[in-house]
Amino acid sequence: MKDPQSPGDTPREEFRKQLHELADWVADFRENIESLRVAPCEKPGAIRAQLPAQGPEEGESFEKILGDVDRLIVPGMVHWSHPMFLGYFGWTATAPGILGEIISVPLNVNAMTWRTCPAATELETVVIDWLRQWLGLPDEFGGVVYDTASVGIMHALAVAREEAAPSTRKFGLINRDLPRFRIYTSDEAHSAAEKAAITLGIGEENVQRVETDADFRIDVNALRETIARDVRHNFKPLAVIATVGTTSSASVDPVPEIAKICRERKMWLHIDGAYGGAFAMVPEYKWASKGWDMADSIVINPHKTLFVPLDFSVLYVRDAERLRRVFTLVPEVLRGDTVEGEKNYMDYGIQLGRRFRALKAWVIWRSLGREGIVARLREQIRLANLVAGWIKSDDRFELAAPVSMGVICFRFVGPVAGIVDAGPGSPTPATTDNIDKLNSQIVEQINASGRAYLTQTKLRGQTVMRIGLGNVLTTEDHLRKAWEIIRETAVAL
């Protein structure tokens, strides 16, 4: 056997043996994931305290490394793929997704230009167009894969800024006598709007949060009034971000009405469909895509609802050449690796080095097919409505928002109407603060138990519990168990 300390890679036979060991480890992990705690119980710093403060001088064996993964890493994780992980949007690691990642890693290419990897470039173009067709987007929309929706939104708004203030790419915003731009989104929308404004020099305070209606959708009249007020005060309305599937309640903004305002005001319309956009593939949810044909840009996160492992987000821009014009820049070292007429994805964003993300999506979507994807999305919807029915049947709980897609927001309101048990002594009248604290404690106690994992959020200023579905391993039986845990915890508190 080759000396492990000598230059070069692991000997072939040893590597083959390690791969087989790893394949068994992956299969065992998936098979036994339900036996693990969903979240760890360690205090901050506990894992770090068990790790050497300095890197090793000499190489260590794969067996020892894999043993430490079992001993230190796995127990210290929140297991997002656990069937009892019901937080956020419950994304999933499917078997085809794992296989896709395993294939892409040894290829280890840089998909920055067509010439640096023709297969990566052309497969990305094909996969993006598959998704465009499944969503029913017009073919004038071109796409690019980024890591997350936050990055996609930032790129879209950079194009909006360039078109509203030409030559910003070249000269920037300073000393150009430009108006202060405004970006509008709902008070339920993602914080990516503010982060984009910070990055682009527009400023966090120039993101205007517009109030929502009873169903947590942006209030169109309030939007119109806010824009008109800003115009009177010499602000320049730049863009509206409409959300299809808000982070807290998965509400869907009235896109057609928003699009009309954007047309009137000559504003950029971006649709944040990171979570909810993919549900437009389900015939019963086709309504969620109304107005998309009037958008300037749309972001979809297949790592949330289309079973692709993190990270994989697609930004579509009407006439993607608008995006390329803002970001294309060819350093001399790459000039020989660009081919006229071929797509170079480095021209469509701030990244130069780019992972071969399209490969894993290709493997997964071929394995499931459109029908398989739709069937799994339908099951999430069915399970969400099933849980909602259980909540409605228990008068100690109430739904806090209409059930949308795979998200359920609900609230424990007390064991007896108007009373919250304050512990030893006499019960005290229920107050909003008491109930808020109790709902927060329920979530925290469940998560600390390691038996399940929920999230909490605020709706209309009230603390609510939140279940997000999406994991293909989560079944009706798991949800029945989770519902029992929730009720038991609420009563115990």
ZAFIDREN-567194 format. One record per residue (C-alpha): residue number from 1; residue in three letters; x, y, z. Coordinates in pm, 1 decimal. Layout:
N
   i  aa     east    north       up
 NUM ala        X        Y        Z
...
end
This chain:
493
   i  aa     east    north       up
   1 met      0.0      0.0      0.0
   2 lys    116.3    349.3    -76.1
   3 asp    241.7    555.8    217.0
   4 pro    -58.9    772.4    318.6
   5 gln    177.2   1062.4    392.7
   6 ser    338.6   1067.0     46.4
   7 pro    219.6   1312.2   -221.7
   8 gly    -69.8   1202.1   -440.4
   9 asp   -420.0   1072.9   -390.0
  10 thr   -556.4    778.3   -193.0
  11 pro   -459.9    446.0   -357.5
  12 arg   -733.6    320.5   -591.1
  13 glu   -823.3      4.6   -400.2
  14 glu   -830.8    188.3    -70.6
  15 phe  -1054.7    455.6   -220.6
  16 arg  -1289.7    191.7   -360.0
  17 lys  -1311.6     31.9    -15.0
  18 gln  -1387.4    371.4    143.6
  19 leu  -1659.9    441.1   -112.2
  20 his  -1833.3    114.0    -27.2
  21 glu  -1807.7    196.4    342.9
  22 leu  -1955.1    539.7    277.0
  23 ala  -2238.3    396.1     66.2
  24 asp  -2331.0    166.5    355.7
  25 trp  -2304.2    458.5    597.9
  26 val  -2541.5    672.4    386.2
  27 ala  -2792.5    388.4    352.6
  28 asp  -2776.5    313.5    727.2
  29 phe  -2817.9    681.1    812.2
  30 arg  -3130.6    707.7    598.3
  31 glu  -3271.2    380.8    730.5
  32 asn  -3216.4    475.0   1094.5
  33 ile  -3282.8    849.3   1085.5
  34 glu  -3604.4    816.1   1287.6
  35 ser  -3405.9    678.9   1582.3
  36 leu  -3212.5   1006.8   1609.3
  37 arg  -3311.3   1316.7   1799.8
  38 val  -3443.3   1577.1   1558.6
  39 ala  -3239.4   1849.5   1732.1
  40 pro  -2940.6   1822.4   1967.1
  41 cys  -2947.2   1896.7   2338.1
  42 glu  -2589.7   2028.5   2364.0
  43 lys  -2514.3   2370.7   2500.9
  44 pro  -2338.3   2623.2   2273.8
  45 gly  -1970.4   2540.7   2241.4
  46 ala  -2006.6   2175.9   2345.5
  47 ile  -1920.6   2038.7   2002.2
  48 arg  -1634.5   2282.1   1949.9
  49 ala  -1488.9   2178.9   2288.5
  50 gln  -1454.6   1821.3   2162.0
  51 leu  -1263.3   1922.7   1849.9
  52 pro   -888.5   1994.0   1838.0
  53 ala   -809.9   2365.1   1844.3
  54 gln   -545.6   2312.3   1573.5
  55 gly   -549.8   2106.3   1255.9
  56 pro   -361.0   1774.8   1248.2
  57 glu      4.8   1765.5   1149.4
  58 glu    -30.3   1418.6    999.0
  59 gly   -313.8   1272.6    796.5
  60 glu   -572.5   1055.5    969.3
  61 ser   -755.2    748.8    843.6
  62 phe  -1096.5    767.6    680.4
  63 glu  -1225.8    517.6    937.8
  64 lys  -1131.4    752.7   1221.6
  65 ile  -1284.2   1051.1   1041.1
  66 leu  -1610.4    867.0    970.0
  67 gly  -1616.4    746.3   1330.7
  68 asp  -1596.4   1106.9   1448.8
  69 val  -1882.3   1198.4   1215.3
  70 asp  -2093.7    943.6   1403.8
  71 arg  -1959.3   1047.9   1744.0
  72 leu  -1954.7   1427.7   1710.5
  73 ile  -2129.2   1556.6   1400.3
  74 val  -2449.2   1354.1   1370.0
  75 pro  -2551.5   1403.3   1737.8
  76 gly  -2480.3   1776.8   1707.0
  77 met  -2707.2   1838.1   1408.7
  78 val  -3060.8   1954.6   1355.9
  79 his  -3174.3   1681.7   1118.3
  80 trp  -3368.8   1866.3    849.7
  81 ser  -3432.3   1535.9    671.2
  82 his  -3589.9   1374.1    978.3
  83 pro  -3959.6   1296.1    917.9
  84 met  -4044.0   1479.7   1243.0
  85 phe  -3868.0   1797.1   1132.1
  86 leu  -4169.9   2018.2   1068.2
  87 gly  -4006.3   2360.5   1069.3
  88 tyr  -3953.9   2620.2    799.4
  89 phe  -4049.9   2462.7    464.5
  90 gly  -3955.8   2105.2    550.4
  91 trp  -3723.7   2049.1    256.2
  92 thr  -3614.9   1698.5    185.0
  93 ala  -3322.9   1482.3     83.3
  94 thr  -3459.2   1219.4   -153.1
  95 ala  -3267.4    911.7   -260.0
  96 pro  -3231.5   1046.4   -618.8
  97 gly  -3111.1   1376.2   -472.2
  98 ile  -2836.6   1203.5   -275.4
  99 leu  -2731.0   1007.6   -584.2
 100 gly  -2724.2   1328.7   -790.1
 101 glu  -2494.6   1497.8   -538.3
 102 ile  -2265.6   1193.7   -528.6
 103 ile  -2232.6   1202.9   -907.2
 104 ser  -2161.0   1576.3   -925.8
 105 val  -1887.1   1590.8   -659.6
 106 pro  -1620.3   1375.0   -830.6
 107 leu  -1678.9   1558.3  -1161.4
 108 asn  -1578.9   1880.2   -979.0
 109 val  -1611.9   2116.9  -1275.7
 110 asn  -1636.3   2493.0  -1292.8
 111 ala  -1946.8   2583.4  -1495.5
 112 met  -1845.9   2943.7  -1560.8
 113 thr  -1826.9   2934.8  -1940.7
 114 trp  -1945.7   2700.9  -2212.7
 115 arg  -1589.1   2601.5  -2298.8
 116 thr  -1487.9   2524.1  -1938.7
 117 cys  -1763.7   2261.8  -1932.9
 118 pro  -2005.0   2236.2  -2227.4
 119 ala  -2212.7   1964.7  -2057.7
 120 ala  -2265.2   2176.5  -1745.1
 121 thr  -2368.2   2483.8  -1943.7
 122 glu  -2602.3   2304.6  -2179.3
 123 leu  -2758.8   2086.4  -1909.1
 124 glu  -2827.1   2395.7  -1697.4
 125 thr  -3000.0   2556.8  -1994.5
 126 val  -3212.3   2246.1  -2053.7
 127 val  -3307.7   2194.4  -1687.5
 128 ile  -3403.1   2561.4  -1647.1
 129 asp  -3626.3   2533.1  -1952.4
 130 trp  -3791.7   2212.7  -1826.2
 131 leu  -3893.3   2399.8  -1514.0
 132 arg  -4007.8   2702.6  -1715.3
 133 gln  -4238.9   2478.7  -1919.2
 134 trp  -4373.2   2299.5  -1612.0
 135 leu  -4457.6   2635.9  -1455.0
 136 gly  -4622.3   2764.9  -1773.4
 137 leu  -4390.4   3065.5  -1808.2
 138 pro  -4369.6   3228.6  -2153.6
 139 asp  -4058.4   3132.2  -2348.6
 140 glu  -3932.3   3491.0  -2340.3
 141 phe  -3816.7   3420.4  -1982.0
 142 gly  -3457.4   3302.2  -1957.5
 143 gly  -3309.6   3167.1  -1637.3
 144 val  -2993.0   3118.1  -1437.8
 145 val  -2919.2   2898.4  -1135.8
 146 tyr  -2794.5   3060.6   -815.1
 147 asp  -2764.2   2924.8   -464.0
 148 thr  -3060.2   3096.2   -293.5
 149 ala  -3355.5   3324.6   -364.1
 150 ser  -3190.9   3609.0   -172.3
 151 val  -2912.0   3613.8   -429.7
 152 gly  -3163.4   3589.9   -715.0
 153 ile  -3363.7   3885.8   -581.8
 154 met  -3046.4   4092.1   -548.9
 155 his  -2958.0   4023.8   -913.4
 156 ala  -3309.1   4107.6  -1033.4
 157 leu  -3310.2   4438.2   -847.8
 158 ala  -2965.5   4520.0   -985.2
 159 val  -3117.1   4502.9  -1334.6
 160 ala  -3411.6   4715.8  -1222.1
 161 arg  -3169.3   4973.0  -1080.6
 162 glu  -2963.9   4980.4  -1402.4
 163 glu  -3272.0   5039.0  -1615.9
 164 ala  -3400.6   5313.4  -1385.4
 165 ala  -3057.6   5477.6  -1360.4
 166 pro  -2859.9   5389.4  -1676.6
 167 ser  -2481.8   5360.2  -1643.0
 168 thr  -2497.3   5277.6  -1272.7
 169 arg  -2294.4   4970.0  -1360.9
 170 lys  -2020.3   5200.8  -1489.1
 171 phe  -2037.9   5509.5  -1265.9
 172 gly  -2220.9   5392.7   -952.4
 173 leu  -2477.2   5600.6   -762.5
 174 ile  -2256.1   5868.6   -607.4
 175 asn  -2263.5   6233.0   -725.8
 176 arg  -2507.9   6167.8  -1007.6
 177 asp  -2807.2   6369.2   -886.5
 178 leu  -3026.5   6059.1   -879.5
 179 pro  -3353.8   6031.9   -686.0
 180 arg  -3386.9   5802.5   -386.7
 181 phe  -3528.5   5474.8   -510.5
 182 arg  -3804.1   5286.9   -331.3
 183 ile  -3876.9   4912.6   -325.5
 184 tyr  -4217.7   4790.4   -208.5
 185 thr  -4315.5   4457.8    -56.8
 186 ser  -4560.5   4329.6    202.1
 187 asp  -4509.4   4322.2    576.4
 188 glu  -4510.6   3941.2    543.6
 189 ala  -4240.5   3924.0    275.0
 190 his  -3888.4   3786.3    316.3
 191 ser  -3605.4   4001.1    449.2
 192 ala  -3415.2   3942.1    122.6
 193 ala  -3560.2   4273.3      1.0
 194 glu  -3371.3   4470.2    266.8
 195 lys  -3051.1   4270.9    213.1
 196 ala  -3064.9   4341.4   -159.0
 197 ala  -3123.1   4711.9    -93.4
 198 ile  -2823.8   4720.5    142.8
 199 thr  -2600.7   4545.1   -112.7
 200 leu  -2709.6   4760.7   -407.2
 201 gly  -2663.6   5094.8   -232.2
 202 ile  -3037.7   5166.4   -229.7
 203 gly  -3056.8   5150.0    147.8
 204 glu  -3252.2   4941.2    392.4
 205 glu  -3489.6   5223.9    483.7
 206 asn  -3597.8   5257.7    121.8
 207 val  -3770.1   4920.8    136.1
 208 gln  -4130.0   5010.9    214.3
 209 arg  -4327.7   4740.3    394.2
 210 val  -4694.3   4757.2    293.1
 211 glu  -4970.4   4631.5    520.8
 212 thr  -5154.0   4310.5    440.3
 213 asp  -5519.5   4210.7    436.8
 214 ala  -5703.0   3955.4    650.6
 215 asp  -5543.0   3671.6    453.1
 216 phe  -5189.1   3814.6    489.6
 217 arg  -5172.2   3925.7    124.3
 218 ile  -5039.0   4268.1     31.9
 219 asp  -5316.8   4527.4     41.7
 220 val  -5329.0   4665.5   -313.8
 221 asn  -5498.5   4992.0   -212.5
 222 ala  -5235.9   5050.1     55.8
 223 leu  -4964.7   4978.3   -200.7
 224 arg  -5109.7   5227.9   -444.1
 225 glu  -5136.6   5493.7   -171.9
 226 thr  -4783.0   5432.7    -46.8
 227 ile  -4639.3   5472.0   -396.0
 228 ala  -4839.5   5789.7   -458.1
 229 arg  -4719.8   5938.4   -128.5
 230 asp  -4357.9   5861.4   -214.9
 231 val  -4392.2   6022.4   -556.0
 232 arg  -4526.1   6337.0   -390.8
 233 his  -4213.5   6341.3   -173.3
 234 asn  -3981.7   6304.1   -474.2
 235 phe  -3889.3   5939.5   -422.7
 236 lys  -3853.5   5719.6   -730.2
 237 pro  -4059.7   5396.5   -717.5
 238 leu  -3824.4   5128.8   -848.7
 239 ala  -3979.3   4785.8   -793.5
 240 val  -4244.7   4580.0   -621.4
 241 ile  -4167.5   4235.5   -483.1
 242 ala  -4485.2   4025.1   -480.9
 243 thr  -4470.7   3700.0   -287.0
 244 val  -4617.7   3363.5   -383.4
 245 gly  -4586.4   3168.9    -59.9
 246 thr  -4478.8   3403.3    221.0
 247 thr  -4233.1   3275.5    479.2
 248 ser  -4471.4   3275.1    774.4
 249 ser  -4807.8   3167.0    632.1
 250 ala  -4747.9   3083.6    262.4
 251 ser  -4995.2   3353.0    158.9
 252 val  -5009.6   3457.0   -207.5
 253 asp  -5013.0   3824.1   -305.9
 254 pro  -5263.9   3940.1   -572.6
 255 val  -5010.5   3949.3   -855.5
 256 pro  -5240.1   4064.6  -1141.6
 257 glu  -5346.8   4376.2   -950.6
 258 ile  -4987.8   4449.0   -848.0
 259 ala  -4872.8   4401.6  -1207.4
 260 lys  -5123.7   4662.2  -1320.8
 261 ile  -4980.5   4917.6  -1078.1
 262 cys  -4627.6   4837.3  -1195.4
 263 arg  -4728.9   4888.8  -1557.1
 264 glu  -4889.7   5224.6  -1474.6
 265 arg  -4585.7   5343.1  -1278.9
 266 lys  -4324.8   5184.8  -1509.8
 267 met  -4187.2   4984.2  -1216.8
 268 trp  -4007.7   4650.4  -1212.3
 269 leu  -4223.4   4360.6  -1091.3
 270 his  -4038.4   4078.1   -921.2
 271 ile  -4223.5   3768.1   -800.7
 272 asp  -4070.7   3585.7   -507.2
 273 gly  -4204.0   3234.9   -564.5
 274 ala  -3916.2   3074.0   -374.4
 275 tyr  -4151.8   2849.1   -179.6
 276 gly  -4493.9   2872.0   -337.7
 277 gly  -4410.1   2914.0   -704.2
 278 ala  -4356.7   2544.1   -769.0
 279 phe  -4710.8   2463.6   -654.0
 280 ala  -4829.4   2618.4   -980.7
 281 met  -4736.8   2279.9  -1130.3
 282 val  -5037.1   2131.4   -947.2
 283 pro  -5350.8   2189.3  -1158.5
 284 glu  -5555.8   2291.7   -852.7
 285 tyr  -5293.3   2557.4   -772.8
 286 lys  -5252.9   2694.0  -1123.5
 287 trp  -5427.2   3009.0   -999.5
 288 ala  -5108.8   3095.1   -806.2
 289 ser  -4935.5   3177.4  -1137.2
 290 lys  -5188.0   3437.6  -1251.1
 291 gly  -5010.0   3753.6  -1358.5
 292 trp  -4668.4   3592.4  -1395.0
 293 asp  -4667.9   3672.7  -1764.8
 294 met  -4657.1   4043.6  -1668.5
 295 ala  -4356.2   4008.7  -1436.3
 296 asp  -4002.6   4121.2  -1511.3
 297 ser  -3843.9   3850.9  -1296.3
 298 ile  -3945.6   3544.6  -1097.2
 299 val  -3748.2   3333.1   -851.6
 300 ile  -3823.4   2966.9   -775.3
 301 asn  -3638.4   2752.6   -519.7
 302 pro  -3643.1   2385.8   -622.3
 303 his  -3456.9   2309.9   -299.6
 304 lys  -3774.8   2403.4   -110.7
 305 thr  -4052.1   2235.2   -305.5
 306 leu  -3907.6   2042.5   -598.7
 307 phe  -3695.9   1792.9   -403.6
 308 val  -3351.0   1921.0   -504.8
 309 pro  -3094.6   1926.3   -219.5
 310 leu  -2979.1   2264.9    -95.1
 311 asp  -2871.0   2475.6   -270.3
 312 phe  -3056.6   2535.1   -597.4
 313 ser  -3251.4   2848.5   -686.2
 314 val  -3358.2   2966.8  -1032.8
 315 leu  -3405.6   3330.0  -1133.3
 316 tyr  -3608.6   3389.7  -1448.9
 317 val  -3583.7   3728.7  -1619.9
 318 arg  -3795.7   3843.8  -1910.1
 319 asp  -3531.0   3870.7  -2182.0
 320 ala  -3230.4   3743.6  -1987.5
 321 glu  -3006.5   3963.7  -2201.0
 322 arg  -3108.3   4242.9  -1960.1
 323 leu  -2935.3   4048.5  -1683.5
 324 arg  -2627.9   3974.1  -1893.5
 325 arg  -2582.0   4340.9  -1985.1
 326 val  -2547.4   4432.0  -1618.5
 327 phe  -2301.4   4160.4  -1517.2
 328 thr  -2097.0   4052.6  -1820.4
 329 leu  -1726.9   4109.5  -1767.7
 330 val  -1453.6   3899.4  -1930.3
 331 pro  -1106.8   3912.1  -1772.3
 332 glu   -815.7   3847.3  -2008.4
 333 val   -735.5   3513.3  -1846.8
 334 leu  -1077.3   3385.8  -1958.5
 335 arg  -1095.2   3545.3  -2300.9
 336 gly   -969.3   3229.8  -2469.6
 337 asp  -1234.7   3023.8  -2290.1
 338 thr  -1534.1   3220.7  -2414.6
 339 val  -1705.3   3123.7  -2737.7
 340 glu  -1906.4   3376.4  -2935.6
 341 gly  -2271.0   3277.9  -2952.9
 342 glu  -2254.3   3025.1  -2668.1
 343 lys  -2394.8   3096.4  -2323.5
 344 asn  -2140.9   3173.9  -2052.5
 345 tyr  -2326.2   3168.4  -1721.6
 346 met  -2054.8   3371.1  -1549.7
 347 asp  -2200.5   3666.4  -1743.8
 348 tyr  -2532.8   3642.6  -1558.5
 349 gly  -2426.6   3717.5  -1204.1
 350 ile  -2151.8   3810.6   -960.8
 351 gln  -2010.2   3457.0   -940.7
 352 leu  -1721.5   3351.1  -1159.0
 353 gly  -1674.3   3000.6  -1021.8
 354 arg  -2000.2   2804.3  -1045.1
 355 arg  -2091.9   2457.0   -925.4
 356 phe  -2250.0   2201.4  -1158.8
 357 arg  -2582.9   2233.8   -976.5
 358 ala  -2796.1   2136.6  -1275.7
 359 leu  -2677.9   1775.5  -1263.2
 360 lys  -2852.0   1690.7   -936.0
 361 ala  -3177.0   1852.8  -1052.6
 362 trp  -3156.1   1655.8  -1377.5
 363 val  -3112.0   1326.6  -1189.2
 364 ile  -3400.3   1399.9   -950.7
 365 trp  -3649.7   1528.8  -1205.7
 366 arg  -3580.2   1238.6  -1439.7
 367 ser  -3625.3    996.5  -1148.5
 368 leu  -3956.7   1147.6  -1032.0
 369 gly  -4097.3   1289.3  -1356.3
 370 arg  -4349.4   1571.7  -1361.7
 371 glu  -4628.9   1339.1  -1248.5
 372 gly  -4424.2   1219.8   -952.0
 373 ile  -4345.0   1575.8   -848.6
 374 val  -4710.3   1680.8   -870.0
 375 ala  -4821.1   1372.7   -673.6
 376 arg  -4580.1   1458.2   -390.9
 377 leu  -4688.2   1823.3   -383.2
 378 arg  -5051.6   1710.7   -368.8
 379 glu  -4969.3   1488.5    -72.4
 380 gln  -4820.4   1787.1    113.5
 381 ile  -5142.6   1979.6     53.3
 382 arg  -5353.2   1685.1    172.1
 383 leu  -5147.7   1643.7    489.4
 384 ala  -5161.0   2016.7    565.2
 385 asn  -5539.6   2016.8    542.9
 386 leu  -5555.2   1701.7    755.5
 387 val  -5359.2   1871.6   1034.7
 388 ala  -5578.2   2181.2   1000.1
 389 gly  -5883.3   1960.8   1055.9
 390 trp  -5737.1   1826.4   1378.5
 391 ile  -5668.7   2181.1   1499.0
 392 lys  -6023.7   2292.8   1419.8
 393 ser  -6167.9   1998.7   1613.3
 394 asp  -5987.8   2096.3   1936.3
 395 asp  -6130.4   2412.6   2091.8
 396 arg  -5808.0   2473.2   2283.0
 397 phe  -5639.4   2558.1   1952.4
 398 glu  -5721.3   2785.9   1661.6
 399 leu  -5588.8   2835.8   1310.8
 400 ala  -5397.4   3164.1   1285.9
 401 ala  -5403.7   3189.9    905.2
 402 pro  -5573.4   3020.2    611.0
 403 val  -5394.6   2693.5    532.6
 404 ser  -5189.6   2741.8    217.2
 405 met  -4987.5   2479.0     34.3
 406 gly  -4791.9   2284.5    296.7
 407 val  -4791.6   2541.1    579.4
 408 ile  -5013.4   2546.3    889.4
 409 cys  -5005.4   2837.3   1138.1
 410 phe  -5197.5   2778.9   1459.5
 411 arg  -5219.1   2892.1   1816.4
 412 phe  -5292.4   2742.0   2155.5
 413 val  -5548.5   2967.0   2323.0
 414 gly  -5583.3   2797.9   2659.6
 415 pro  -5740.9   2497.4   2830.6
 416 val  -6050.7   2694.1   2930.5
 417 ala  -6195.8   2992.7   2747.6
 418 gly  -6045.8   3309.8   2893.4
 419 ile  -5816.7   3128.4   3139.7
 420 val  -5449.4   3043.2   3128.4
 421 asp  -5310.0   2824.0   3404.6
 422 ala  -5032.7   3024.9   3563.4
 423 gly  -4902.1   2727.4   3763.0
 424 pro  -4923.2   2706.6   4143.2
 425 gly  -5188.6   2930.2   4288.8
 426 ser  -5494.2   3073.4   4125.8
 427 pro  -5533.1   3084.6   3747.6
 428 thr  -5505.9   3427.7   3592.1
 429 pro  -5716.4   3578.1   3313.5
 430 ala  -5573.7   3507.1   2968.8
 431 thr  -5385.6   3793.7   2810.8
 432 thr  -5220.0   3821.7   2475.5
 433 asp  -4878.2   3824.7   2644.4
 434 asn  -4958.6   3512.3   2846.6
 435 ile  -5078.5   3321.9   2540.0
 436 asp  -4784.7   3442.8   2330.9
 437 lys  -4538.8   3318.4   2593.5
 438 leu  -4720.3   2988.0   2622.0
 439 asn  -4712.1   2925.3   2245.7
 440 ser  -4343.5   3010.6   2237.1
 441 gln  -4276.8   2777.1   2530.8
 442 ile  -4462.8   2492.8   2359.4
 443 val  -4239.6   2520.2   2053.3
 444 glu  -3922.2   2555.2   2258.6
 445 gln  -4005.6   2257.8   2479.9
 446 ile  -4093.9   2032.7   2186.0
 447 asn  -3773.6   2124.3   2005.2
 448 ala  -3566.8   2071.1   2320.8
 449 ser  -3718.7   1725.3   2362.1
 450 gly  -3569.1   1609.4   2031.8
 451 arg  -3895.3   1431.0   1941.3
 452 ala  -4005.8   1686.4   1678.2
 453 tyr  -3911.7   2029.0   1549.1
 454 leu  -4151.3   2319.5   1487.5
 455 thr  -4099.4   2688.7   1425.7
 456 gln  -4277.8   2990.5   1566.2
 457 thr  -4358.3   3318.8   1398.6
 458 lys  -4558.6   3637.7   1446.4
 459 leu  -4887.1   3708.1   1268.7
 460 arg  -5067.9   4034.3   1345.9
 461 gly  -4828.4   4071.9   1636.7
 462 gln  -4929.4   3740.0   1794.0
 463 thr  -4694.7   3447.2   1846.8
 464 val  -4812.5   3138.4   1660.9
 465 met  -4683.8   2787.9   1607.0
 466 arg  -4601.0   2683.0   1255.1
 467 ile  -4571.0   2350.5   1076.1
 468 gly  -4407.2   2336.0    732.9
 469 leu  -4435.7   2019.1    526.2
 470 gly  -4216.5   1909.8    238.3
 471 asn  -4018.8   1606.1    349.9
 472 val  -4110.0   1298.5    146.2
 473 leu  -4036.0   1085.5    455.1
 474 thr  -4307.6   1258.5    661.7
 475 thr  -4626.7   1053.6    665.0
 476 glu  -4970.8   1086.6    818.6
 477 asp  -4853.0    870.2   1109.7
 478 his  -4568.9   1111.7   1183.8
 479 leu  -4811.6   1402.3   1188.7
 480 arg  -5048.8   1220.4   1422.3
 481 lys  -4755.8   1165.1   1655.6
 482 ala  -4654.4   1533.1   1626.9
 483 trp  -5008.8   1649.4   1699.5
 484 glu  -5017.0   1431.0   2011.0
 485 ile  -4683.2   1576.2   2124.6
 486 ile  -4814.6   1930.5   2071.4
 487 arg  -5129.7   1865.2   2273.9
 488 glu  -4941.1   1685.7   2552.0
 489 thr  -4688.0   1967.9   2577.9
 490 ala  -4956.6   2235.5   2583.0
 491 val  -5144.7   2060.7   2864.4
 492 ala  -4825.3   2000.4   3063.6
 493 leu  -4730.0   2366.6   3042.9
end
